[in-house]
Amino acid sequence: MIKEVIVVEGRDDVTAVKRAIDAECIAVGGFGINSEVIRRIKEAQKRKGVIVLTDPDFAGEKIRRIISKRVPGIKHAYITQEEGLKDGDIGVENAEPAVIINALEKAKATLEVKEEIFNMQDLYYFGLSGHPESKHRRDILGKELGIGLGNGRQLIARLNSYGITKEEFLKAMNKIHGQGEEK
């Protein structure tokens, strides 16, 4: 697994990266980079590091510049237009897995063994799954930890990928319960 979180433009890019390598990804949604997305990227940079891999076109470069201005110290991975071209469309989603791996290697991506600290039993125990308020609790937890919103499976992946410790998790859960949430 790649230690750093890979930032891409859209869902199809996430699919292409995950086809190439095991990595946590953040899709910025094109030019729709809002403060919540920037906050998630900053948290990812602080915890694991970030590699930006955008399309080799004007829009991709503009998105890259926006992120670079707001999140210092990130790494950059590049593919060429030829590597991302398919049927007249240019984008990361069109790149072969070997091309994406090569771009990430050139960006000095760090490999690490993925540690599975959290699992579905944890979510059930803390009412983050299988409870009428599960979605609401996951949303609050995601905001508290800076890892964004997601379903149960996404939450487990982010907790493990972002290196969230049991202590951080418990502290956030206690804060949530202290705000009127009950277990």
C-alpha positions as CSV (number, residue, x, y, z in Angstrom):
1,M,0.0,0.0,0.0
2,I,1.1,3.6,-0.7
3,K,1.5,5.5,2.5
4,E,0.5,8.9,1.0
5,V,-3.1,9.8,0.1
6,I,-3.5,10.3,-3.6
7,V,-5.5,13.3,-4.6
8,V,-7.3,13.1,-8.0
9,E,-10.0,15.0,-9.8
10,G,-12.9,12.5,-9.9
11,R,-14.4,9.1,-9.2
12,D,-13.1,7.6,-12.4
13,D,-9.6,8.7,-11.5
14,V,-10.0,7.0,-8.1
15,T,-11.0,3.8,-9.9
16,A,-8.0,4.0,-12.2
17,V,-5.6,4.5,-9.2
18,K,-7.1,1.7,-7.2
19,R,-6.8,-0.6,-10.3
20,A,-3.1,0.2,-10.3
21,I,-2.2,0.1,-6.6
22,D,-3.7,-0.1,-3.1
23,A,-4.0,3.6,-1.9
24,E,-6.4,5.9,-0.2
25,C,-7.7,8.5,-2.5
26,I,-9.5,11.9,-2.3
27,A,-11.5,13.0,-5.3
28,V,-11.8,16.8,-5.4
29,G,-14.7,16.9,-7.9
30,G,-13.0,19.0,-10.5
31,F,-13.1,22.7,-9.9
32,G,-15.5,22.1,-7.0
33,I,-12.7,22.2,-4.5
34,N,-14.5,23.5,-1.4
35,S,-13.2,24.2,2.1
36,E,-14.2,20.7,3.3
37,V,-12.1,19.1,0.6
38,I,-9.1,21.3,1.4
39,R,-9.6,20.5,5.1
40,R,-9.5,16.7,4.2
41,I,-6.4,17.2,2.1
42,K,-4.7,19.1,4.9
43,E,-5.5,16.4,7.4
44,A,-4.2,13.7,5.0
45,Q,-1.0,15.7,4.5
46,K,-0.5,16.1,8.2
47,R,-1.1,12.4,8.9
48,K,0.2,10.5,5.9
49,G,1.4,12.9,3.2
50,V,-0.3,13.7,-0.1
51,I,0.5,13.1,-3.8
52,V,-1.5,15.1,-6.3
53,L,-2.2,13.2,-9.6
54,T,-4.4,15.4,-11.9
55,D,-5.2,15.2,-15.6
56,P,-2.5,16.5,-17.9
57,D,-4.6,19.4,-19.2
58,F,-5.4,23.0,-18.3
59,A,-8.0,22.1,-15.8
60,G,-5.8,19.5,-14.1
61,E,-2.9,22.0,-13.8
62,K,-5.3,24.7,-12.4
63,I,-6.6,22.2,-9.7
64,R,-3.0,21.3,-8.9
65,R,-2.0,25.0,-8.4
66,I,-5.1,25.6,-6.1
67,I,-4.2,22.6,-3.9
68,S,-0.5,23.6,-3.9
69,K,-1.3,27.1,-2.7
70,R,-3.4,25.8,0.2
71,V,-1.6,22.7,1.3
72,P,2.2,23.1,1.6
73,G,4.6,20.2,1.2
74,I,2.6,18.0,-1.1
75,K,4.2,15.7,-3.7
76,H,3.2,15.7,-7.4
77,A,2.8,12.8,-9.8
78,Y,2.4,13.4,-13.5
79,I,1.3,11.5,-16.5
80,T,1.7,12.8,-20.1
81,Q,-1.1,13.6,-22.4
82,E,-0.2,10.7,-24.6
83,E,-0.4,8.3,-21.5
84,G,-3.8,9.6,-20.6
85,L,-5.3,9.8,-24.1
86,K,-8.2,7.5,-25.1
87,D,-10.7,8.1,-27.8
88,G,-9.9,11.8,-27.8
89,D,-10.4,12.2,-24.1
90,I,-7.4,13.1,-21.8
91,G,-7.4,12.0,-18.2
92,V,-5.9,9.9,-15.4
93,E,-8.9,7.6,-15.8
94,N,-7.6,6.5,-19.2
95,A,-4.0,5.7,-18.0
96,E,-2.8,2.1,-17.8
97,P,-2.0,0.8,-14.3
98,A,1.7,0.7,-15.2
99,V,1.7,4.4,-16.1
100,I,0.0,5.4,-12.8
101,I,2.5,3.3,-10.8
102,N,5.4,4.8,-12.7
103,A,4.1,8.4,-12.0
104,L,3.7,7.6,-8.3
105,E,7.2,6.1,-8.2
106,K,8.7,9.2,-9.8
107,A,6.8,11.3,-7.1
108,K,8.7,9.2,-4.5
109,A,5.6,7.5,-3.1
110,T,6.3,5.6,0.1
111,L,5.2,2.0,0.5
112,E,4.0,0.7,3.8
113,V,2.2,-2.3,5.2
114,K,-1.4,-1.5,5.9
115,E,-2.3,-2.0,9.5
116,E,-5.9,-3.1,10.2
117,I,-6.6,-1.5,13.6
118,F,-10.3,-0.9,13.1
119,N,-13.0,-3.3,11.8
120,M,-16.7,-3.6,11.4
121,Q,-17.1,-4.8,15.0
122,D,-15.8,-1.5,16.2
123,L,-18.4,0.3,14.1
124,Y,-21.2,-1.8,15.6
125,Y,-19.9,-1.4,19.1
126,F,-19.8,2.3,18.9
127,G,-23.1,2.7,17.0
128,L,-21.5,3.8,13.8
129,S,-23.2,1.0,11.9
130,G,-26.4,-0.9,12.5
131,H,-27.9,1.9,14.7
132,P,-30.7,4.4,13.7
133,E,-28.2,7.3,14.2
134,S,-25.2,5.6,12.6
135,K,-25.0,7.9,9.6
136,H,-25.2,11.0,11.8
137,R,-22.6,9.6,14.1
138,R,-20.2,8.7,11.2
139,D,-20.6,12.2,9.9
140,I,-19.7,13.8,13.2
141,L,-16.8,11.5,13.7
142,G,-15.5,12.2,10.2
143,K,-15.6,15.9,10.8
144,E,-14.0,15.5,14.3
145,L,-11.1,13.5,12.9
146,G,-10.8,15.4,9.7
147,I,-11.3,12.3,7.5
148,G,-14.5,13.3,5.8
149,L,-17.9,11.7,5.4
150,G,-18.5,8.1,4.3
151,N,-20.3,4.9,4.7
152,G,-19.1,2.2,7.2
153,R,-16.7,0.6,4.8
154,Q,-15.2,3.9,3.8
155,L,-14.9,4.9,7.4
156,I,-13.0,1.8,8.3
157,A,-10.6,2.3,5.3
158,R,-10.0,5.9,6.3
159,L,-9.5,5.1,10.0
160,N,-6.9,2.5,9.0
161,S,-5.3,4.4,6.1
162,Y,-4.9,7.7,7.9
163,G,-3.2,6.1,10.9
164,I,-5.9,7.1,13.4
165,T,-5.0,5.6,16.8
166,K,-7.4,3.9,19.1
167,E,-6.8,6.8,21.6
168,E,-7.7,9.4,19.0
169,F,-10.8,7.5,18.0
170,L,-11.9,7.0,21.6
171,K,-11.3,10.7,22.4
172,A,-13.4,11.7,19.4
173,M,-16.2,9.2,20.3
174,N,-16.2,10.6,23.9
175,K,-16.5,14.1,22.6
176,I,-19.4,13.0,20.3
177,H,-21.2,11.3,23.3
178,G,-20.5,14.4,25.4
179,Q,-22.4,16.5,22.8
180,G,-25.6,14.6,23.6
181,E,-25.0,11.5,21.6
182,E,-25.7,8.3,23.5
183,K,-24.2,4.9,22.9
